[in-house]
Amino acid sequence: MIRLLAVLLCILVTFATDAFEIEQGFSKRSALPFSYVQNNSETLEQLKSSELDWQHVDNGFLHLKQDLKIIWLKVVLNNQARQDLPLLLSVNNNQLDKITAFIPKQNRSILVALASEYQKNAQLPISHQVQLVPIKLPAHESSTIYIKVENSGQTYLPLSLWHPIEYLKYTSKFNLLYGMLAGFIVAMVLTNFSLYSFTHKQYFLFGGLAIAIIWLLNVHLYGFSHRYLYSNWLWLQQYGQALFMFISTWLFIPILKATLVPTSALRTQRILSTMLKVGLVFTVLLPLAPYRTALLVAFFLSFLATLTYLIFAAIAYRRSAPFNKAYLLMFSTLLLVLGYQSAFELGLLSSPVLDRPLTYLCYLLISMTLSYALARQYIKDRDNKIKHQQARLAQTRAEDALLKERLHIQEQAQEKLESSIDERTFELEVTLRELQEKNRELEKLNMEDALTKVKNRRYFDKRIMMEVRRSRREQTTLSVVMLDIDHFKKINDTYGHVVGDQAICAVAKIVEQHLKRPLDEVFRYGGEEFVLLLPNTQQHGALELAEQIRQSISATNFDFGVTHLKVTLSAGVYSAIASDSKNPTLFTNLADKALYQAKQQGRNRVLAYEL
């Protein structure tokens, strides 16, 4: 009887609180009914002491558009099984600021989102990509679980109830599937970065960054970041979706600038550059705005940018490149996944995050399509480079052939020119030799006396200056001998000028015969007067030479055809070391004075000038 009353009481409590019945063999309930109320109570005692207007939710999903700071949820569970049941209550939203679960019997927190806020007597949460509340329901008993949700932005609360084994099976399949997909995305990231390191193409770098941000976005959306990456970084948990979605969308701009849009399209390039600058500004501003505002702005700008990309891709596809279909597919898929995500954020669709494979599959398709498009772009660039190199090679070959032809023509012209130059050179050499001979003859005529064929007075003036300078420089004695035929005017008057000229020539010949050294020379100084220039000759040597000449002429009987004559001459000698190179006439003047003295003393004699 008592047992029957207990069962009836349990049934009455169940109907009164809209309890969820848990039958024998329970596995899961994806949409767990619950009640909620907005209340700012901090503890369960404060909540129970307040007047509450609980609102019931049958489909297990709550979406509140107004900004509510604290929301309390009430879940009533009635275990009708014959044994105790271990259960997992899942709050499938990892972007909430803080979740705290209470069981009235224990009156303590069993789940706190931030590790630094765990109470000493609190049961630790299960480390998972969603919020899991572990519950143990005794057989044939009801339990009420209160969940306090604190959030600064828009709130959606999908609740589900699982048997631990069933949840383990579900998450194992999920982790296997999504782990494989994540591995594909990571492999594409590494592939793009590797291609960038090999090719130094900028679009591989930005493609790798875009796919990496897409990977982070999926990791964030599906709760892996909360579990593995930044569980204690509340700010990034809140703004991660907005930032990763916005940055991944905006990273397509430098990719389009480098691949899809030609550099000659200056207007389109300027539009993309402006969009990139705007994107950088909003990337900085988004974390400064409220969470909900930042998310809406990110969705709006991402939609706008994706539509722009789609227009550019359609224009490029109409122009040429067949592989631009990849860009159309990629941006269409991006538009689809943005619309799908925004539908959940706006409350148009509702389901647990883990039951949304479309988001992951769309981003996987985008990553694969982007990698394919970049690979095709590289192949296109390589083919264009090869074609350009082949064109350059053909042009170079044509230029080489033309150059060879020009060289051949130049060689022929060079040969003709060299032949002509050789002929002209030979003619010029002949002419130069003839000119040199003429010059020598002219020089000889210029140096020689026309009558006697010895050196003339002009040449003597040059030589005397040279020898005076040498005498002064080398400090050697220079001797000058002035010779004059005695009574020459009488010979001219008696026998005529012809005989006089013959006498001058005969005397010059005898004088020349007595000169043995190369530097000793005789010059016709004027009329019947001669001068001897004797470098490096002392006075006694000059006197001896002059005396030999005088004796030889005196002993000679000259036969001039019409008459036989005896001719004598007088000589004056001056020997000294030159002290003034600017006064060469000193030697001739003093030698002439000595000659004058010889004439005064009776002629036919040799005298030296004495100071």
NORQUI-V625744 format. One record per residue. N is the residue number from 0. RES is the residue in one small letter. PSI is psi in degrees with one decimal (none if undefined). NEAR is the number of other ideal C-beta (glycine too) atoms within 8 Angstrom. D_LAST is the distance of its C-alpha to the last C-alpha in whole Angstrom. Layout:
n | res | psi | near | d_last
N | RES | PSI | NEAR | D_LAST
N | RES | PSI | NEAR | D_LAST
This chain:
n | res | psi | near | d_last
0 | m | -44.3 | 4 | 182
1 | i | -39.9 | 5 | 179
2 | r | -39.1 | 6 | 177
3 | l | -41.2 | 7 | 178
4 | l | -37.4 | 8 | 177
5 | a | -39.9 | 9 | 174
6 | v | -43.2 | 9 | 173
7 | l | -40.8 | 8 | 175
8 | l | -39.8 | 8 | 173
9 | c | -39.0 | 12 | 169
10 | i | -41.7 | 8 | 170
11 | l | -41.8 | 8 | 171
12 | v | -37.8 | 11 | 168
13 | t | -48.4 | 12 | 166
14 | f | -31.8 | 8 | 168
15 | a | -27.9 | 5 | 167
16 | t | 9.8 | 10 | 163
17 | d | 50.3 | 8 | 162
18 | a | 150.7 | 11 | 162
19 | f | 122.8 | 12 | 160
20 | e | 129.6 | 7 | 163
21 | i | 111.6 | 13 | 161
22 | e | 172.9 | 7 | 163
23 | q | 134.1 | 6 | 163
24 | g | 22.5 | 5 | 161
25 | f | 138.7 | 10 | 158
26 | s | -50.9 | 6 | 155
27 | k | 160.1 | 11 | 153
28 | r | 107.6 | 10 | 153
29 | s | -36.4 | 8 | 150
30 | a | 91.6 | 11 | 152
31 | l | 122.6 | 12 | 153
32 | p | 146.1 | 10 | 155
33 | f | 173.6 | 12 | 154
34 | s | 154.0 | 11 | 155
35 | y | 159.6 | 13 | 152
36 | v | 145.6 | 11 | 152
37 | q | 120.7 | 7 | 149
38 | n | 140.0 | 10 | 149
39 | n | 17.2 | 5 | 146
40 | s | 140.5 | 10 | 148
41 | e | -29.5 | 4 | 146
42 | t | 166.3 | 6 | 149
43 | l | -35.2 | 10 | 152
44 | e | -42.4 | 7 | 154
45 | q | -38.9 | 9 | 152
46 | l | -46.8 | 12 | 153
47 | k | -25.9 | 6 | 157
48 | s | -5.7 | 5 | 157
49 | s | 158.8 | 8 | 156
50 | e | 121.7 | 3 | 158
51 | l | 141.9 | 7 | 157
52 | d | 84.5 | 5 | 157
53 | w | 134.8 | 8 | 157
54 | q | 133.2 | 7 | 156
55 | h | 140.4 | 8 | 157
56 | v | 118.5 | 11 | 154
57 | d | -32.8 | 6 | 156
58 | n | 1.7 | 7 | 153
59 | g | 11.5 | 13 | 151
60 | f | 125.5 | 12 | 148
61 | l | 128.6 | 12 | 147
62 | h | 112.3 | 10 | 145
63 | l | 119.8 | 9 | 144
64 | k | -30.9 | 5 | 142
65 | q | 153.8 | 4 | 142
66 | d | 107.6 | 7 | 140
67 | l | 131.1 | 9 | 142
68 | k | -48.4 | 7 | 141
69 | i | 129.6 | 11 | 143
70 | i | 134.9 | 14 | 146
71 | w | 134.3 | 14 | 149
72 | l | 145.4 | 14 | 150
73 | k | 122.9 | 14 | 154
74 | v | 123.1 | 13 | 155
75 | v | 122.5 | 13 | 158
76 | l | 133.2 | 15 | 159
77 | n | 112.8 | 13 | 162
78 | n | 110.8 | 14 | 162
79 | q | 5.2 | 8 | 166
80 | a | 166.3 | 12 | 165
81 | r | -4.4 | 5 | 166
82 | q | 166.2 | 5 | 163
83 | d | 144.4 | 8 | 160
84 | l | 124.1 | 12 | 158
85 | p | 129.0 | 9 | 154
86 | l | 161.8 | 14 | 152
87 | l | 119.2 | 14 | 149
88 | l | 120.2 | 15 | 149
89 | s | 124.5 | 14 | 146
90 | v | 99.3 | 15 | 144
91 | n | 63.4 | 11 | 142
92 | n | 106.3 | 12 | 139
93 | n | 7.8 | 11 | 136
94 | q | 7.0 | 7 | 134
95 | l | 148.7 | 13 | 137
96 | d | -46.8 | 8 | 135
97 | k | 137.0 | 11 | 138
98 | i | 130.9 | 13 | 141
99 | t | 127.0 | 11 | 144
100 | a | 141.1 | 13 | 147
101 | f | 140.5 | 13 | 150
102 | i | 119.6 | 13 | 153
103 | p | -31.8 | 8 | 156
104 | k | -41.5 | 5 | 157
105 | q | -23.8 | 6 | 154
106 | n | 48.8 | 8 | 153
107 | r | 160.2 | 10 | 149
108 | s | 134.6 | 10 | 146
109 | i | -5.8 | 12 | 146
110 | l | 124.7 | 13 | 143
111 | v | 131.6 | 13 | 140
112 | a | -38.2 | 11 | 137
113 | l | 128.7 | 8 | 134
114 | a | -31.7 | 7 | 134
115 | s | -12.0 | 5 | 133
116 | e | 9.0 | 8 | 136
117 | y | 135.9 | 8 | 138
118 | q | 156.1 | 8 | 141
119 | k | -34.8 | 4 | 142
120 | n | 16.0 | 4 | 145
121 | a | 147.3 | 11 | 144
122 | q | 129.5 | 8 | 145
123 | l | 144.5 | 5 | 141
124 | p | 159.8 | 11 | 141
125 | i | 128.2 | 7 | 141
126 | s | 108.4 | 4 | 137
127 | h | 168.8 | 9 | 137
128 | q | -11.9 | 9 | 136
129 | v | 169.4 | 13 | 139
130 | q | 119.6 | 14 | 141
131 | l | 128.6 | 12 | 143
132 | v | 109.8 | 14 | 146
133 | p | 132.0 | 10 | 148
134 | i | 143.5 | 12 | 152
135 | k | 111.9 | 8 | 155
136 | l | 124.2 | 12 | 158
137 | p | 156.2 | 7 | 161
138 | a | 138.8 | 10 | 164
139 | h | 37.2 | 10 | 167
140 | e | 157.3 | 9 | 165
141 | s | 145.8 | 12 | 163
142 | s | 142.0 | 11 | 159
143 | t | 128.1 | 11 | 157
144 | i | 128.6 | 14 | 154
145 | y | 133.9 | 13 | 152
146 | i | 122.5 | 15 | 148
147 | k | 123.7 | 12 | 146
148 | v | 123.3 | 14 | 143
149 | e | 124.8 | 10 | 140
150 | n | 143.8 | 12 | 138
151 | s | -9.1 | 8 | 136
152 | g | -157.7 | 10 | 136
153 | q | 146.4 | 12 | 138
154 | t | 129.4 | 13 | 140
155 | y | 139.7 | 12 | 142
156 | l | 96.1 | 13 | 144
157 | p | 122.2 | 15 | 145
158 | l | 139.7 | 16 | 148
159 | s | 154.4 | 14 | 149
160 | l | 133.5 | 13 | 151
161 | w | 147.7 | 13 | 151
162 | h | 137.4 | 12 | 152
163 | p | -40.1 | 9 | 149
164 | i | -42.8 | 6 | 150
165 | e | -40.3 | 10 | 150
166 | y | -35.6 | 12 | 147
167 | l | -41.1 | 8 | 145
168 | k | -44.6 | 8 | 146
169 | y | -49.7 | 11 | 145
170 | t | -28.4 | 10 | 141
171 | s | -46.1 | 8 | 141
172 | k | -43.4 | 8 | 141
173 | f | -47.8 | 9 | 139
174 | n | -37.5 | 8 | 136
175 | l | -48.4 | 8 | 136
176 | l | -52.5 | 9 | 136
177 | y | -26.2 | 10 | 133
178 | g | -41.5 | 8 | 131
179 | m | -43.5 | 8 | 131
180 | l | -41.7 | 11 | 130
181 | a | -36.7 | 11 | 127
182 | g | -40.2 | 8 | 126
183 | f | -43.4 | 11 | 125
184 | i | -43.8 | 15 | 124
185 | v | -38.9 | 9 | 121
186 | a | -38.8 | 8 | 121
187 | m | -37.1 | 13 | 119
188 | v | -49.9 | 12 | 117
189 | l | -37.3 | 9 | 116
190 | t | -45.0 | 10 | 115
191 | n | -40.8 | 15 | 114
192 | f | -37.1 | 11 | 111
193 | s | -42.6 | 8 | 110
194 | l | -35.7 | 13 | 110
195 | y | -41.4 | 13 | 107
196 | s | -29.6 | 7 | 105
197 | f | -40.6 | 6 | 105
198 | t | -20.3 | 8 | 104
199 | h | 30.2 | 6 | 103
200 | k | 127.7 | 11 | 105
201 | q | -31.6 | 9 | 106
202 | y | -25.8 | 12 | 110
203 | f | -38.0 | 14 | 111
204 | l | -50.0 | 11 | 110
205 | f | -33.5 | 12 | 112
206 | g | -43.4 | 13 | 115
207 | g | -40.6 | 14 | 115
208 | l | -42.1 | 9 | 115
209 | a | -45.0 | 13 | 118
210 | i | -36.1 | 15 | 120
211 | a | -42.1 | 9 | 119
212 | i | -37.3 | 12 | 120
213 | i | -41.5 | 14 | 123
214 | w | -43.9 | 13 | 124
215 | l | -37.7 | 11 | 124
216 | l | -44.9 | 14 | 126
217 | n | -40.5 | 13 | 129
218 | v | -38.1 | 12 | 128
219 | h | -46.8 | 13 | 129
220 | l | -38.2 | 10 | 132
221 | y | 10.0 | 11 | 134
222 | g | -1.1 | 13 | 133
223 | f | -32.4 | 10 | 131
224 | s | -37.7 | 14 | 128
225 | h | -31.2 | 10 | 131
226 | r | -40.5 | 10 | 132
227 | y | -31.0 | 6 | 128
228 | l | -64.9 | 8 | 125
229 | y | 60.4 | 8 | 126
230 | s | -28.7 | 8 | 129
231 | n | 3.8 | 7 | 128
232 | w | 86.5 | 7 | 126
233 | l | -38.7 | 8 | 129
234 | w | -45.6 | 7 | 126
235 | l | -30.1 | 10 | 125
236 | q | -34.7 | 13 | 129
237 | q | -47.1 | 11 | 130
238 | y | 0.9 | 12 | 127
239 | g | -43.9 | 13 | 126
240 | q | -46.9 | 12 | 128
241 | a | -46.7 | 13 | 126
242 | l | -49.5 | 13 | 123
243 | f | -40.0 | 13 | 123
244 | m | -43.6 | 14 | 125
245 | f | -45.9 | 15 | 122
246 | i | -42.9 | 10 | 119
247 | s | -36.9 | 11 | 120
248 | t | -41.1 | 13 | 121
249 | w | -20.5 | 13 | 118
250 | l | -10.3 | 12 | 116
251 | f | -17.6 | 11 | 117
252 | i | -54.9 | 12 | 114
253 | p | -27.1 | 11 | 111
254 | i | -44.7 | 15 | 113
255 | l | -39.1 | 12 | 114
256 | k | -33.8 | 10 | 110
257 | a | -18.5 | 9 | 109
258 | t | -61.7 | 10 | 111
259 | l | -40.5 | 9 | 114
260 | v | 121.1 | 12 | 112
261 | p | 152.7 | 4 | 109
262 | t | -21.2 | 5 | 106
263 | s | -19.5 | 4 | 106
264 | a | 78.5 | 8 | 109
265 | l | -37.5 | 6 | 107
266 | r | -45.5 | 6 | 110
267 | t | -39.6 | 9 | 112
268 | q | -39.7 | 11 | 109
269 | r | -38.1 | 8 | 109
270 | i | -45.5 | 9 | 113
271 | l | -39.0 | 12 | 113
272 | s | -41.0 | 9 | 110
273 | t | -42.2 | 8 | 112
274 | m | -39.1 | 12 | 115
275 | l | -41.8 | 11 | 113
276 | k | -41.9 | 8 | 111
277 | v | -41.2 | 8 | 115
278 | g | -40.7 | 13 | 116
279 | l | -39.2 | 8 | 113
280 | v | -45.6 | 8 | 114
281 | f | -28.0 | 12 | 118
282 | t | -35.4 | 11 | 117
283 | v | -35.4 | 8 | 116
284 | l | -28.0 | 8 | 119
285 | l | -46.3 | 14 | 122
286 | p | -12.7 | 9 | 122
287 | l | -16.5 | 5 | 122
288 | a | 163.7 | 9 | 125
289 | p | 152.6 | 7 | 129
290 | y | -48.5 | 12 | 130
291 | r | -41.2 | 9 | 132
292 | t | -44.1 | 8 | 130
293 | a | -40.2 | 13 | 127
294 | l | -44.2 | 13 | 129
295 | l | -42.8 | 8 | 130
296 | v | -40.9 | 12 | 127
297 | a | -42.7 | 15 | 126
298 | f | -45.3 | 13 | 129
299 | f | -49.2 | 8 | 128
300 | l | -35.3 | 12 | 124
301 | s | -41.4 | 13 | 125
302 | f | -47.1 | 12 | 127
303 | l | -45.1 | 8 | 125
304 | a | -40.7 | 14 | 122
305 | t | -40.5 | 13 | 124
306 | l | -39.9 | 9 | 125
307 | t | -45.2 | 10 | 122
308 | y | -41.7 | 13 | 121
309 | l | -38.2 | 12 | 124
310 | i | -45.6 | 8 | 123
311 | f | -40.5 | 12 | 119
312 | a | -39.1 | 14 | 121
313 | a | -40.8 | 9 | 123
314 | i | -44.0 | 8 | 120
315 | a | -36.3 | 13 | 118
316 | y | -38.8 | 11 | 121
317 | r | -27.2 | 5 | 122
318 | r | -54.3 | 6 | 118
319 | s | -108.6 | 5 | 118
320 | a | 106.6 | 8 | 117
321 | p | -33.9 | 5 | 121
322 | f | -0.5 | 8 | 120
323 | n | -7.3 | 12 | 120
324 | k | -31.7 | 8 | 124
325 | a | -40.1 | 11 | 123
326 | y | -39.8 | 14 | 122
327 | l | -46.6 | 12 | 125
328 | l | -42.7 | 10 | 127
329 | m | -47.2 | 14 | 125
330 | f | -29.7 | 13 | 125
331 | s | -43.0 | 9 | 129
332 | t | -39.6 | 12 | 130
333 | l | -40.3 | 13 | 128
334 | l | -39.8 | 12 | 130
335 | l | -47.4 | 9 | 133
336 | v | -31.3 | 13 | 132
337 | l | -42.4 | 14 | 131
338 | g | -38.5 | 9 | 134
339 | y | -43.6 | 13 | 136
340 | q | -43.0 | 12 | 135
341 | s | -29.5 | 10 | 135
342 | a | -38.2 | 9 | 139
343 | f | -40.7 | 13 | 139
344 | e | -30.7 | 9 | 137
345 | l | -1.2 | 6 | 139
346 | g | 8.8 | 9 | 143
347 | l | -28.8 | 5 | 143
348 | l | 155.2 | 7 | 144
349 | s | 130.7 | 9 | 144
350 | s | 160.6 | 9 | 144
351 | p | 151.4 | 11 | 143
352 | v | -39.8 | 13 | 139
353 | l | -15.3 | 12 | 140
354 | d | 21.4 | 7 | 142
355 | r | 70.0 | 11 | 139
356 | p | -17.1 | 7 | 137
357 | l | -38.8 | 8 | 137
358 | t | -48.5 | 12 | 134
359 | y | -42.5 | 12 | 132
360 | l | -38.4 | 9 | 133
361 | c | -44.9 | 13 | 131
362 | y | -33.2 | 13 | 128
363 | l | -43.1 | 11 | 128
364 | l | -39.8 | 11 | 128
365 | i | -44.8 | 13 | 125
366 | s | -43.6 | 14 | 123
367 | m | -43.1 | 10 | 124
368 | t | -41.0 | 13 | 123
369 | l | -44.8 | 14 | 120
370 | s | -41.1 | 13 | 119
371 | y | -45.0 | 9 | 120
372 | a | -40.7 | 13 | 118
373 | l | -38.6 | 15 | 115
374 | a | -42.5 | 9 | 115
375 | r | -35.6 | 10 | 115
376 | q | -41.8 | 10 | 113
377 | y | -41.7 | 12 | 110
378 | i | -41.2 | 8 | 111
379 | k | -45.5 | 10 | 111
380 | d | -40.8 | 9 | 107
381 | r | -42.9 | 8 | 107
382 | d | -42.8 | 8 | 108
383 | n | -38.3 | 8 | 106
384 | k | -41.1 | 8 | 103
385 | i | -44.4 | 8 | 104
386 | k | -42.2 | 8 | 104
387 | h | -41.7 | 8 | 101
388 | q | -40.0 | 8 | 99
389 | q | -41.2 | 8 | 101
390 | a | -42.3 | 8 | 100
391 | r | -38.7 | 8 | 97
392 | l | -43.5 | 8 | 96
393 | a | -41.7 | 8 | 98
394 | q | -39.8 | 8 | 95
395 | t | -41.2 | 8 | 93
396 | r | -42.9 | 8 | 94
397 | a | -41.4 | 8 | 94
398 | e | -37.6 | 8 | 90
399 | d | -43.6 | 8 | 89
400 | a | -44.1 | 8 | 91
401 | l | -38.4 | 8 | 89
402 | l | -40.7 | 8 | 86
403 | k | -41.4 | 8 | 86
404 | e | -42.7 | 8 | 87
405 | r | -40.7 | 8 | 84
406 | l | -39.3 | 8 | 82
407 | h | -44.4 | 8 | 83
408 | i | -41.5 | 8 | 82
409 | q | -37.7 | 8 | 79
410 | e | -43.5 | 8 | 78
411 | q | -45.7 | 8 | 79
412 | a | -36.2 | 8 | 77
413 | q | -41.9 | 8 | 74
414 | e | -44.9 | 8 | 75
415 | k | -42.4 | 8 | 75
416 | l | -42.5 | 8 | 72
417 | e | -40.4 | 8 | 70
418 | s | -44.8 | 8 | 71
419 | s | -40.0 | 8 | 69
420 | i | -39.9 | 8 | 66
421 | d | -43.4 | 8 | 66
422 | e | -47.4 | 8 | 66
423 | r | -36.5 | 8 | 64
424 | t | -42.9 | 8 | 61
425 | f | -44.8 | 8 | 61
426 | e | -40.5 | 8 | 61
427 | l | -40.0 | 8 | 58
428 | e | -43.1 | 8 | 56
429 | v | -44.4 | 8 | 57
430 | t | -40.4 | 8 | 55
431 | l | -40.7 | 8 | 52
432 | r | -44.2 | 8 | 52
433 | e | -40.4 | 8 | 52
434 | l | -40.7 | 8 | 50
435 | q | -41.5 | 8 | 47
436 | e | -42.7 | 8 | 47
437 | k | -40.3 | 8 | 47
438 | n | -41.8 | 8 | 44
439 | r | -43.2 | 8 | 42
440 | e | -42.0 | 8 | 43
441 | l | -41.4 | 8 | 42
442 | e | -40.1 | 8 | 38
443 | k | -42.8 | 8 | 38
444 | l | -33.7 | 8 | 38
445 | n | -28.2 | 8 | 36
446 | m | -29.3 | 9 | 33
447 | e | 150.4 | 11 | 34
448 | d | 129.9 | 12 | 33
449 | a | -28.8 | 4 | 36
450 | l | -51.2 | 8 | 36
451 | t | -14.3 | 9 | 33
452 | k | 12.0 | 7 | 35
453 | v | 174.5 | 14 | 31
454 | k | 147.2 | 12 | 30
455 | n | -178.6 | 11 | 29
456 | r | -38.6 | 10 | 27
457 | r | -44.6 | 8 | 28
458 | y | -34.4 | 12 | 28
459 | f | -40.5 | 13 | 25
460 | d | -37.5 | 9 | 24
461 | k | -44.4 | 8 | 26
462 | r | -38.7 | 12 | 25
463 | i | -35.6 | 13 | 21
464 | m | -42.4 | 10 | 22
465 | m | -44.6 | 8 | 24
466 | e | -35.0 | 12 | 22
467 | v | -42.4 | 14 | 19
468 | r | -40.3 | 10 | 22
469 | r | -42.8 | 11 | 23
470 | s | -41.7 | 14 | 19
471 | r | -40.0 | 12 | 20
472 | r | -43.6 | 6 | 23
473 | e | -5.3 | 6 | 23
474 | q | 48.9 | 6 | 20
475 | t | 156.2 | 9 | 19
476 | t | 132.5 | 11 | 16
477 | l | 130.3 | 17 | 16
478 | s | 136.3 | 14 | 15
479 | v | 128.7 | 16 | 15
480 | v | 120.8 | 14 | 16
481 | m | 125.1 | 16 | 17
482 | l | 140.5 | 16 | 20
483 | d | 132.0 | 13 | 22
484 | i | 130.3 | 14 | 25
485 | d | 139.2 | 11 | 25
486 | h | 40.3 | 8 | 28
487 | f | -32.0 | 13 | 29
488 | k | -33.3 | 6 | 31
489 | k | -36.6 | 7 | 33
490 | i | -42.0 | 14 | 34
491 | n | -41.5 | 11 | 35
492 | d | -33.9 | 5 | 37
493 | t | -47.6 | 6 | 39
494 | y | -6.4 | 11 | 40
495 | g | 166.6 | 7 | 40
496 | h | -25.1 | 6 | 38
497 | v | -46.9 | 7 | 40
498 | v | -36.0 | 14 | 38
499 | g | -42.6 | 13 | 35
500 | d | -39.1 | 9 | 35
501 | q | -38.3 | 10 | 37
502 | a | -41.8 | 16 | 34
503 | i | -44.0 | 14 | 31
504 | c | -39.8 | 11 | 33
505 | a | -43.7 | 11 | 34
506 | v | -43.3 | 15 | 30
507 | a | -38.3 | 15 | 30
508 | k | -42.9 | 9 | 32
509 | i | -43.0 | 12 | 30
510 | v | -43.7 | 14 | 27
511 | e | -33.7 | 9 | 29
512 | q | -24.5 | 6 | 31
513 | h | -6.6 | 10 | 28
514 | l | 120.9 | 10 | 27
515 | k | -29.6 | 4 | 29
516 | r | 148.3 | 5 | 28
517 | p | -35.2 | 3 | 30
518 | l | -12.2 | 6 | 27
519 | d | 129.3 | 12 | 25
520 | e | 153.9 | 10 | 26
521 | v | 140.5 | 14 | 25
522 | f | 143.3 | 16 | 25
523 | r | 114.0 | 15 | 26
524 | y | -29.7 | 10 | 24
525 | g | 131.0 | 5 | 26
526 | g | -122.9 | 4 | 28
527 | e | 16.3 | 9 | 27
528 | e | 134.9 | 11 | 23
529 | f | 161.6 | 14 | 23
530 | v | 137.4 | 14 | 21
531 | l | 134.4 | 17 | 21
532 | l | 113.0 | 13 | 20
533 | l | 91.5 | 13 | 20
534 | p | 150.4 | 11 | 21
535 | n | 46.5 | 7 | 20
536 | t | 124.7 | 12 | 18
537 | q | 171.0 | 8 | 16
538 | q | -39.8 | 10 | 13
539 | h | -33.3 | 6 | 16
540 | g | -40.9 | 10 | 18
541 | a | -41.0 | 16 | 17
542 | l | -40.2 | 11 | 16
543 | e | -44.5 | 8 | 20
544 | l | -44.8 | 13 | 21
545 | a | -36.5 | 14 | 20
546 | e | -41.4 | 10 | 21
547 | q | -41.4 | 9 | 24
548 | i | -45.1 | 14 | 25
549 | r | -44.3 | 15 | 24
550 | q | -40.5 | 8 | 26
551 | s | -41.2 | 10 | 29
552 | i | -39.8 | 12 | 29
553 | s | -32.8 | 10 | 29
554 | a | -5.8 | 5 | 32
555 | t | 133.2 | 10 | 34
556 | n | 107.5 | 6 | 36
557 | f | 130.0 | 11 | 37
558 | d | 110.7 | 5 | 40
559 | f | 23.6 | 11 | 41
560 | g | -64.9 | 4 | 45
561 | v | -16.2 | 5 | 45
562 | t | 160.8 | 7 | 42
563 | h | 132.9 | 7 | 40
564 | l | 152.5 | 11 | 36
565 | k | 128.4 | 8 | 33
566 | v | 140.2 | 14 | 30
567 | t | 164.2 | 12 | 27
568 | l | 159.7 | 13 | 23
569 | s | 152.0 | 15 | 20
570 | a | 142.7 | 18 | 17
571 | g | 134.2 | 18 | 14
572 | v | 137.5 | 18 | 12
573 | y | 124.8 | 13 | 10
574 | s | 134.4 | 12 | 11
575 | a | 165.4 | 8 | 11
576 | i | 123.9 | 9 | 14
577 | a | 136.0 | 12 | 15
578 | s | -17.0 | 5 | 15
579 | d | 105.3 | 7 | 17
580 | s | -11.3 | 9 | 20
581 | k | 0.4 | 4 | 21
582 | n | 66.8 | 7 | 18
583 | p | -20.2 | 13 | 18
584 | t | -9.9 | 6 | 16
585 | l | -40.6 | 8 | 13
586 | f | -44.6 | 14 | 13
587 | t | -37.3 | 13 | 15
588 | n | -43.3 | 8 | 13
589 | l | -35.0 | 11 | 9
590 | a | -36.1 | 16 | 12
591 | d | -34.0 | 10 | 14
592 | k | -40.2 | 11 | 11
593 | a | -40.3 | 16 | 11
594 | l | -41.5 | 15 | 14
595 | y | -38.0 | 9 | 15
596 | q | -39.3 | 11 | 13
597 | a | -38.5 | 14 | 15
598 | k | -41.3 | 10 | 18
599 | q | -28.0 | 6 | 18
600 | q | 10.3 | 8 | 18
601 | g | 2.8 | 5 | 21
602 | r | 179.0 | 10 | 21
603 | n | 50.9 | 9 | 22
604 | r | 166.9 | 10 | 19
605 | v | 128.1 | 12 | 16
606 | l | 145.9 | 12 | 13
607 | a | 147.1 | 12 | 10
608 | y | 129.0 | 12 | 7
609 | e | 133.6 | 3 | 4
610 | l | none | 2 | 0
